[in-house]
Amino acid sequence: MTLFATAKAEAAAAAVRQHVNGSCATLLSAENQQSCATKLSAGPKTAESGDGHKKNFAKAPFDRLNAVQKAAKLAALERERAVRGLSINALAIAAGISAFWYRTLVRSPLRASDAMIARVARALRQADAKRTAELAHVELMYGGFLAAVCHELELRVDLVREADPTAGKNNGPGGHATSTARQLAIYLVNQHAGVKQRALARAVGVSPAAICIALRAIEDARDSSAIDALIETVSRQVTGRTVI
């Protein structure tokens, strides 16, 4: 082959290579454009998390704001529950969830849906209304027994009610009789209705420990025939039956 022919062949091969490279570049550019268009139409960037779920980076600020709002709502409900003296178990039962799940929601607010928070708030209102009704019932029973006891002891029930229940037998002249009348009424409510000491404490306005002391004092005082007869008389007058 002559030198001229060799040079011509190499020029032709170079032209072919240039044509092929240009076509590939054009094709690659088109593919990139298509890929970019697809990504744009697909929405915000996502990434695969360790548990196999895709996380949306654009939602992160919204999630943080949502978590703050939910945390504030749950914290307000938790404060209200504590102020009203309602146990976590009682609130959880009223809301139809477990106490463990309620504590989990308080610790991790983002796991609580808006519907769940609304359900807990509704349960808190309903439980508080029920508790208020129960308290009114206990107060009514206590008032009835106290009036009957005061009648038997010839005491003015209004003065007994006005006396400071936390002062006990040291509440001035007549303090011993006033304290005894109150303890008798507490004992009769507890024995006839089975009212818990904490509910009695709220109704009377004393601590649960004071209720426990009152119950113990009357149990010890029943060794006296006079006290025992008084308890039986008041029981028959108020309920039609006696305390065993």
Secondary structure, DSSP 4 states (H G I P E B T S, - for coil): --HHHHHHHHHHHHHHHHHHHHHHHHHHHHHHHHHHHHHHHH-S-EEE-TTS-EEEGGGHHHHHHHHHHHHHHHHHHHHHHHHTT--HHHHHHHHTS-HHHHHHHHH-GGGS-HHHHHHHHHHHHHHHHHHHHHHHHHHHHHHHHHHHHHHHHT--HHHHHHS-TTSGGGSSTTHHHHHHHHHHHHHHHHHHH---HHHHHHHHTS-HHHHHHHHHHHHHHTTSHHHHHHHHHHHHHHHSS---
